[in-house]
Amino acid sequence: MKSTSLNKLMKLIVIKTNIKHTIKPSILLFLTAFSCVGLTAKYKIDKNTYFKLEADVKQIMSSPVADAAPLEIKFIQEKLQLAKKAKADRKKKLEAQYTEQIYADIEIAKLRAELNQLNDVLLNKRDQVSSAQVYLSELLERMQ
């Protein structure tokens, strides 16, 4: 005794519900695959990649950044040894991962050095303000 329009409506609801449940996982799968492709293709490993990386690490270690970010430099050195081992074992994917991590750590070290420099400037300004406040209070005492 059910009407055909009710049956059509129920079928439509079921179809829309199934589509909603399959679209979200497929979008998630697509985004995951896309992000993984982007990560692995960032650093292409050839025979000179490690030597360029090693030169960049030596350059950062001889700069003032090394003094400002010793912990990051330690991480960079450890990962450089791991990258060297991966290169010796001919594990290009692992070498690419370490290369990416090392360059990220180099950027972090540079930012740490910049942060320390800005912190020094801030402390300098705070000392100047404090000196100015002392001088102002002395002037106010003299005026009274």
C-alpha positions as CSV (number, residue, x, y, z in Angstrom):
1,M,0.0,0.0,0.0
2,K,3.1,2.2,-0.1
3,S,3.2,4.9,-2.6
4,T,5.8,4.8,-5.4
5,S,6.9,8.3,-4.6
6,L,7.8,7.3,-1.1
7,N,9.9,4.4,-2.5
8,K,11.6,6.8,-4.9
9,L,12.3,9.2,-2.1
10,M,13.8,6.5,0.1
11,K,16.1,5.3,-2.8
12,L,17.2,8.9,-3.3
13,I,18.1,9.3,0.4
14,V,20.0,6.0,0.4
15,I,22.0,6.9,-2.7
16,K,22.9,10.4,-1.3
17,T,23.9,8.9,2.0
18,N,26.2,6.4,0.3
19,I,27.8,9.1,-1.9
20,K,28.5,11.3,1.2
21,H,30.2,8.4,2.9
22,T,32.4,7.5,-0.1
23,I,33.4,11.0,-1.0
24,K,35.1,11.9,2.3
25,P,37.4,8.9,2.4
26,S,38.3,9.3,-1.3
27,I,39.2,13.0,-0.8
28,L,41.3,12.0,2.2
29,L,43.0,9.3,0.3
30,F,43.7,11.7,-2.6
31,L,45.1,14.4,-0.3
32,T,47.3,11.9,1.5
33,A,48.7,10.6,-1.7
34,F,49.3,14.1,-3.0
35,S,51.2,15.2,0.1
36,C,53.4,12.1,0.1
37,V,54.4,12.7,-3.5
38,G,55.3,16.3,-2.6
39,L,57.6,15.2,0.2
40,T,59.5,12.6,-1.7
41,A,60.0,14.7,-4.8
42,K,61.5,17.7,-3.0
43,Y,65.1,16.5,-2.9
44,K,66.4,14.5,-5.8
45,I,69.4,12.6,-4.8
46,D,72.4,12.4,-7.1
47,K,76.1,11.8,-6.5
48,N,76.7,15.5,-5.6
49,T,73.8,16.0,-3.3
50,Y,75.6,14.8,-0.2
51,F,78.7,16.9,-0.9
52,K,76.6,20.0,-1.4
53,L,74.8,19.3,1.9
54,E,78.1,18.7,3.6
55,A,79.4,22.1,2.3
56,D,76.2,23.8,3.5
57,V,76.6,22.3,7.0
58,K,80.3,23.4,7.2
59,Q,79.3,26.9,6.2
60,I,76.6,27.1,8.9
61,M,78.9,25.6,11.5
62,S,81.5,28.3,10.8
63,S,79.0,31.1,11.0
64,P,77.8,32.9,14.1
65,V,74.6,30.8,13.9
66,A,76.6,27.8,15.4
67,D,77.1,29.8,18.6
68,A,73.5,30.9,18.8
69,A,72.0,27.5,18.2
70,P,74.3,24.7,19.6
71,L,71.6,22.2,20.1
72,E,70.4,22.5,16.5
73,I,73.9,22.2,15.2
74,K,74.3,19.0,17.2
75,F,71.2,17.6,15.6
76,I,72.5,18.6,12.1
77,Q,75.8,16.9,12.7
78,E,74.1,13.7,13.9
79,K,71.7,13.7,10.9
80,L,74.7,14.4,8.5
81,Q,76.3,11.2,9.8
82,L,73.1,9.3,9.2
83,A,72.8,10.8,5.7
84,K,76.4,9.7,5.0
85,K,75.6,6.2,6.1
86,A,72.5,6.1,4.0
87,K,74.6,7.3,1.0
88,A,77.1,4.5,1.6
89,D,74.3,2.0,1.9
90,R,72.8,3.4,-1.4
91,K,69.4,4.2,0.3
92,K,68.4,7.2,-1.7
93,K,65.0,7.6,-0.1
94,L,66.5,7.6,3.4
95,E,69.2,10.0,2.3
96,A,66.6,12.3,0.8
97,Q,64.7,12.3,4.1
98,Y,67.8,13.1,6.1
99,T,68.7,15.9,3.6
100,E,65.3,17.4,4.0
101,Q,65.5,17.2,7.8
102,I,69.0,18.8,7.8
103,Y,67.9,21.7,5.6
104,A,64.9,22.2,7.9
105,D,67.2,22.1,11.0
106,I,69.5,24.7,9.3
107,E,66.5,27.0,8.8
108,I,65.6,26.4,12.5
109,A,69.1,27.3,13.6
110,K,69.1,30.5,11.5
111,L,65.8,31.5,13.0
112,R,67.1,30.7,16.5
113,A,70.1,33.0,15.8
114,E,67.8,35.7,14.6
115,L,65.6,35.3,17.7
116,N,68.6,35.5,20.0
117,Q,69.7,38.7,18.2
118,L,66.3,40.2,18.5
119,N,66.1,39.2,22.1
120,D,69.4,41.1,22.7
121,V,68.0,44.2,21.0
122,L,64.9,43.9,23.2
123,L,67.0,43.6,26.4
124,N,69.1,46.6,25.2
125,K,65.9,48.7,24.7
126,R,64.6,47.6,28.1
127,D,67.8,48.7,29.7
128,Q,67.6,52.1,27.9
129,V,64.0,52.5,29.1
130,S,64.9,51.6,32.6
131,S,67.8,54.2,32.5
132,A,65.4,56.8,31.1
133,Q,62.9,56.1,33.9
134,V,65.6,56.5,36.6
135,Y,66.8,59.7,35.0
136,L,63.2,61.0,34.8
137,S,62.5,60.2,38.4
138,E,65.8,62.1,39.4
139,L,64.6,65.1,37.3
140,L,61.2,65.0,39.0
141,E,62.8,64.9,42.5
142,R,65.0,67.9,41.6
143,M,62.0,69.9,40.4
144,Q,60.2,69.5,43.7
